[in-house]
Amino acid sequence: MKHVTYAILPIAAAHRAVVDTHIAEHWGGPFMVSRGVLHDTRSQPGFVAVSDDEILGYALYDLASDGCGITVLQSLRPNQGVGRALINAVVRAAQDATCKRVWLVTTNDNTHAIRFYQRAGFALRAVHINAMEQAQTANPTAGRG
């Protein structure tokens, strides 16, 4: 696969419709549940990876009193460094907001993502039994993707 160059930019109005549509089509969005909190991704800040006006990936996050949670991370170009660059952008935004930590949540069967996040510097902190069932109960769009 040919390596492409891209810029990491804050999500602007021009990007928001594309990101929202992708989340609706591929994530069953616009709502995500993370650590028991329901997030409306349509209003979350984030970053996009862009090459020649094409979105190659995006990350959305939520600044909370105890840190910054990445609610969505999507690379549309695997093995191009897009996911890592988006994580780095969120980490910098969290540092600028004086967050003490950055976290994310994935399912325990997503071993590819777990390995990726560990290589990106994240550490496994907890396993929550039945978390998916609880998230689906809290998410009004669960099962409608």
WOBELPE-V569947 format. One record per pair of residues at least 12 apart in sequence whose ideal C-beta (glycine too) atoms are under 7 Angstrom apart, sorted by the first residue. I is the first residue (numbers start at 1). GAP is how many residues later the second one is. Records with the same first field share a line. If there is no record, write none. Layout:
BEGIN
I = GAP, GAP
END
This chain:
BEGIN
1 = 78
3 = 77
4 = 47, 73, 76
5 = 46
6 = 43, 44, 45, 50, 76
7 = 43
8 = 39, 41, 77, 78, 81
9 = 38, 39, 41
10 = 37
11 = 34, 35, 36, 37, 47
15 = 33, 40
18 = 37
19 = 29, 36, 39
20 = 22
22 = 52
23 = 18, 49
27 = 45, 118
28 = 113, 114, 116, 117
29 = 12, 112
30 = 12
31 = 108, 109, 110
32 = 39, 40
33 = 102, 105, 106
34 = 35, 37, 71
35 = 34, 70
36 = 98, 102
38 = 100, 101
39 = 23, 32
41 = 19, 30, 31
44 = 16, 17, 18, 27
45 = 16
46 = 12, 13, 14, 15
47 = 12, 39, 42, 43
49 = 33, 36, 37
55 = 21
56 = 20, 21, 26
57 = 17, 18, 19, 20, 25, 26, 29
58 = 16, 28
59 = 13, 14, 27, 28, 30, 31
60 = 12
61 = 29, 32
63 = 34, 36
67 = 32, 33, 34, 35, 36
68 = 22, 26, 29, 31, 34
69 = 34, 35
70 = 20, 32, 34
73 = 13, 14, 31
83 = 33
84 = 36
87 = 33
90 = 12
104 = 13, 18
107 = 25
108 = 19
END
